[in-house]
Amino acid sequence: MIHSWKNSVVAFMDRRILSIFLFGFSSGLPFLLTLSTLTIWLKGSGINNTTIGLFVIITLPYTFKFIWGPMVDRVKLPLLFNPLGQRRSWALVSQVALIFMLIGLGSSHPETHIFETALWGFGVAFCSAIQDIVIEAYRIEVIDEDQTGAAAASSSLGYRFGMMMSGAGALFLAATFSWQTTYEIMAAFIGIGLLTTLLCPSPQSLVFTPAPYLSFTLTPLHNRFGSWLKSTYGPPLKELWQSYDWRVVLAFIFFYKVGDTALSVMNTPFQVDIGYSKLEIAHVGKLFGISAMIIGGFIGGLFLNRFGILASLMLCAVLQILSSLMFVIQALVGYNLDVLIITIGVENLTCGLGAAAYIAYLSSLCSAPHTATHYALLTSFGSLARILLSMISGFLADILSWPGFFTFTALSCVPCLVLLVHASHHFSTQQVLLKEAA
């Protein structure tokens, strides 16, 4: 359904949308504290590059969210379930634990007790992954259908602001105070999410389905565990499998990630290669780029509200191709600051638009009471695709010229557009059949 621009803007003026924005901030805040920000701390503490590289292992809970999803969907927390409900009770526990883990990580001493630092970092990633699962499930379940775009955009924008706080904000604090104080301040900012949990409304339509107990009987343990796994993971997986053509869905997620991943991973090495200084990259690539991304996220939310998910995804697919072609032009022109501003502007505007549309699309595939499990499965596949594409993008950049690499990136976005055109035709056919039946 196509809504008016006025209604598209009004959709953002809801208390639930504000809650989703604040939850997005709380979700995005811990991410860099276990990645680039922690890496800078480790490097400054004299840790060797091999050990720093191995620290990526502590972020595995983000990749394996699908394992924790059924727990968030089906395990009732005592004392908290009745006053807060399923989603808010899990959000509260994950946030309190996350604050504790961040304080512990900040008080560790990587120069003398690196394993302790790794354990606290893993704890931060684990609690953060649980919080992410809960927040995304809450966002999907609490909104009305016509607020999908506003909710997706608000979640994405909040997440970006959280990453800015734990990235540039944390580095500024670390330069002024100690790393321990920095992580304690970051832990205090999680309090924003905690207060939001206590004050936000609960989803009204959620029907809680308790998880089966792992019974203690004379049956062999592996049989009991297998039955428990089947009853816990079977229903959400069966529902997803029967509702959609998963060859198309997974192909779309993979190809949608191609352009976004290739550009985000290789654009900075590309800029350095053609002669831009660190200061120019910081000003144009970071400050201007982040601003364009935030604007793109807001426009993406408006467009989603106005025209729906399918039209927004088609626009983003076209813009991804255009972004890659802008990098081809940049590679052919070489060092030119004006062209760089246009290239970075198009790329980050597209990234902001694409993030909102992508979140809205994945959310549309999820349904209660298995929302957390569904979303965790989909985002885990997207994360796996991102990791695989990141690994090969550097190899392709080495064997191809920069114009060739970005041309290849543009062409790799075409299958995504073809899938969307097919989906559009299928949707139009369904609409005609429905009208004829009426």
N, C-alpha and C positions, 0 to 999 in steps of 0.2 A: 504494500500500500504506500502511495506517495502522500506525504504530509506537507503542510504549508511550512514556509521558512519560519513563520512566527511560532508555530507549534514545535518546530525543531529546536528553536532557542529556548522556549519555555521548558522543554524536557530537562534542561540543565538546572532548573531552579527548584529542584526537589531535594528534600532533606536526605533522602536515600542516596542521591547522586553525590552529595557532599560527603556522606559517610564512605562511599566507595572511593572517592578521591583521597581521603585521609587514610583509608586502608591501603590504597595503592602506594602512598608515601611510606607507610610502615613496612610494606612488602619489599619495596625497592631499596630501602636503607641498608639492610645487612649484606646485600649481594656483593658490593665491591669491598666490604670489610674482610671478606675471605679471599679476595682476588687481588686486584691491582693495588689497593691501599695497603693490604697486608704484605704484598710483595715488596713495596717500597720500604716498609718497616724492616722486613727481613734483610733486604740488601744493605740498609743502613746499619744493621746489627752485625755485618760481616759474614752473613751466611752465603755459602757458595751457590753458584747458579744451578748446579745439579740438584741440590736440596730444594731450592726455590721452585724449580720445575716440577719436582715431585709433589709439591704442596697442592697441585691441582686435584690430587686424590681426595682432599678434604671436601671438595665441592660435589662429590658423587651423589649425595642425597638429592640435589636438584635434578639430576638426570633420572634417578629412580623414584620419582614422585609416585608413579603408578603403584608401587609396592605399598606406600602408606595410605593411598586413597581410600581403600575399603575400610581401613581403621577409622578414618575421619567420618566416613559415611555411617558406620554401623556400630561403633563402640560408644556406649552411653557413659559419660563421666559422672560418677556419684557426686552428690551435693550440688553440682553446678548445672546439671541438666534441667531440673525443674525451674529454677529462676531465670536461666539464660537460654535454654534450648540447645539443640545439637550444635549449630554453627558457632554461636557466640561462646559457648562453654569451651569448645576446642580452641577458638581464637584466643581466649583469655589465658588458657594454660600454655599455649605455644608462645605467647608474648611475654608472660612472666618468666618462662624458662629461657627465652631468648635474651631478656635483660640480664639474667644471671650469667648466661654463657658469654655475653659480650664483656661484662665486668671481669669474668675469669680470664678471657683472652687478653684483655688490656693489662691485667696484673701479671701475666706470664713473662718469662725472660728468655726469648728465643736464642740469645747469644750463649746461654749456659744450659737451658732446658728446652731444646727444640721440640722434643717429642711431646712435652706438656703443652706447648703452644699449638702443635698439630691437633691434639685431642680437643682442646678448647675450640679451635677453629672448626673441627668436624662437628662439635656440638652446636656451634652457631649455625652452620649450614643445615644441619638436621632440623633444628627448631624453626629456622627460616623457611625450609621447604614445607614443613607442616603448616606454618602460617599461610604460605602462598596457596596451598591446597584449600584451606578453609575459606580464605578471602575470596578466591575465585568462585567457589561453590556458593558462598553467600551472595556475591554479586549477581550470579545467574538467577538465583531463586528469589531475591528480594524485589526485583524490578518488574514493571509491567512490560509487555511486548513492545510497545512503542517507545520505550526508553533504552532499548538495546544499544543504540549508537552513542547516546549520552553516557551510559554506564561504561562502555568499552573505552571511549575517549578519556573519561575521568580517571579510570583505572590506569590507563597508559600514561597520562600526564602525571598523576600522583607518583607512579613508579619512577618516572624520569627525574622528578624533583628529589625523590628519595636517593637516587643514584648520584645526583649532583651534590647532595649533602654529604654522602659517605665517600665521595670522590674528592672534588675540589675543596669542599667544606672541611673534610677530615684532614686533608693535607695542610690547609691553612692553620687549623687548630694544632696539628703536630709541630708545625714550625714555630708556634707561639708557646705551646705548653709541652707536656710529655705525651708519649703514646698512650700511657695508662689513662691520663686525663682525657685524651681524645676519645678513647673507646668508652669511657664512663659517660661522656657527654652524648655519644652516639646511643648508648643504652638508655639514657634519659629521653632521647627523642622517640624511642619505641613507646614511651608513655603516651604519645599522641594516638597511636593505634590502640593502646589499652583503654584509654578514655573513650575512644570511639566505640569500642566493643561494649562498654558498659552503658553507653547512652543511645546507641543506634537501635532501630526497630529490628525485630526478628522476622525471618520469612514466615508468612502466614500459611502457605500451602504445603510446607514440608511434612511428609509422613515418615516418621522415624521407623526404620526397620532394623531391629537389633541383630548383632552378629551372633552366629552360632557359637556355642561353647566348645572348646577342645576337651571333650570328656575323658575321664580317666577310667577306662574299663580294661578288660583282659584282651581286647582287640590289639594286635600289633600296632606299635606307635606310628609306623609309616602309613598304615591303612587309615588310622584315625586322622593323621595330619593331612593325608590326601583328600579325605572326605571333607575336612574343614576348609581346605583350599578351594575345593570345588563349590561348596555352598557359599563361600565368601566372595570369590572372584567370578564364579560362573554366571549368576544373574546379570550383573552389569555388562559383562562381555557379550553375553547372548543378546541382550537388548540392543547394544550398539551394532552387533553383527547383522541382526535381522532388520534393523531400521534403515541402513544405508548400504550403498555399493562401496565397500571399503577399498577396492582397487582404485576407484576414482578418487575417493577421499584422501587416501595416503599419497597417491600420485600428485594431487593438488598441493598438499602440504609440503611435499618434497620440492616441487618445482617453484612454489611460491617463495621458498627459502633460498633458492639459488641466487637470484639477483641481489637480494638484501644481504646475504652472507658474504658473497664475493666482494661487493662494494665496501661493506663495513670492515672487512679484514684487510683488504689490499689498498684502500684509498690513501692511507697515511704513508706506507712505503712508496707508493706511486708519487705522491707529492714531494717526498724527500728526493726521489730519483730524478725528478725534472727540475730540481733546484730551489724549491721553496724553503725559506728559513724556518727555524723552530717558532720564532715569533709570529711569522705570517700564518703558519699552520695553526698556532694557538688562537690567533684572532679570528681567522676566517673559518678554519675547520672545526674549532671547538665552540667559541663564543657565538659567532654568527650561525654556525651549523646547529647548535643546540636550540637557539632561538627559533630558527626555521622549523626544527623538528616539533617544538611545542606548538607553534602556530599550525603546523600540519596536523597534529593530533586533534586540536580543537576543530579545525575545518573538517577533518575526517568524521568527527562526531556529528557535526551538523549535516554532512552529506549522508551519513548513515540514517539519521532521523528523517531526512527529506526523501531519499530515494530507495533506501533499503540496503541489505547486505550485498546482494548479487551485483547491482549496479556499481556499488562502491568498490567491490573487488575487481571488477572489470576496469574501472578507472585506474586503480592502483597498479594493475598488471601493465596497462599501457604506459603509465608513468615510470614504472621500473625499467621498461625498455628504453624510454626517453632518457632516464638517468644514466644508463650504461652508454648510450650514444653520446651524451654530453661528455662523458669521460673519454670517449674516442676522440671527440673534437679537441678536448684539453690535451690529450697525448699528441695529437698532430700539430697543435699550435705551440706546445711547449710552455715555457714560463710566461704567463700572462695573468696578472692579478685580477683583472676584470673578468676574464673567462673563468677563473677559479671561483670567484664569488657566485657567478651564475651556476656553475657546476655543483658546488657544495650546497647552494640554496635549493636547487632542484632535487638533489639526492636526499637531503634531510627533510625537505617538505614531503617528499614521497615516503620516506621512512616513517614520519609521523602519521600520515594518512594510512599507510599500509598496516602499521601496528594496531590502530583502532579497528580497521576492517578485519584484520586477521583474528583479533580477540573476539570480535562479534561473531565471526563465522564459527570458530571453535565452540563458542558458547551456545550457538544455535543447535549444535549436534548433541548437547548434553541434556539430560532430563533427570528430575528427582524420582526416587530418593538416592540415585547413584551419581549425582552431579559431580562430587569430588573425584570419584574414581574415573568417570568419563573424561573430565577435563585433564586430570593428571596423566592418563594414557595418551591423549592427543598431544599435550605439550611435551611429554617425554619423547614421542616420536619426532616432533619438531626439533627438540634439542639434539637428538641423535643425528638428524639430518644436518643440522647446523655444524656439529662437530666434524662429521665426515666431509662436508663441503669446505670447511675451514682448512682441513688437512690437505686437500688436493688443490685449493686455490693458489697457494704459494708455488706448488710444483708447476701448475699451468702458467703462472705469471713468469716463471723462470724459462720455460721452453717456448713461450709465445712472446712476441713484442707486446708492448702495452696497448697499442691500438687493436692488435689481434685478440688479446685477452679480454678487453672490454666489449669487442664485437661478439666474441663467444658468449660472454655474459648476457648480452642483449638477446642473442638467439636462443639461449637456454630458458629465457622467460616466455618464449612463444608457446610452448606446450601448456603452460598455465593459462594463457589467454584462450587457447583452443578448448581446454576443459571448461572454462567459464562460458564460452559461446555455446558449447554443447549443453551445459546446464541451463542456460537461458532459453534455448530452443525447447528443451524438455519441459521447463516450467511453463512456457507459453502454450505448449500443447496440452498440458494438464489444465490450464485455465480455460482453454476452448472447450475441452471435454466437460468440465464442470458447468460451464454456461449452457452447453447443449443439454446436459442432464437436467439442469434447472428449468 
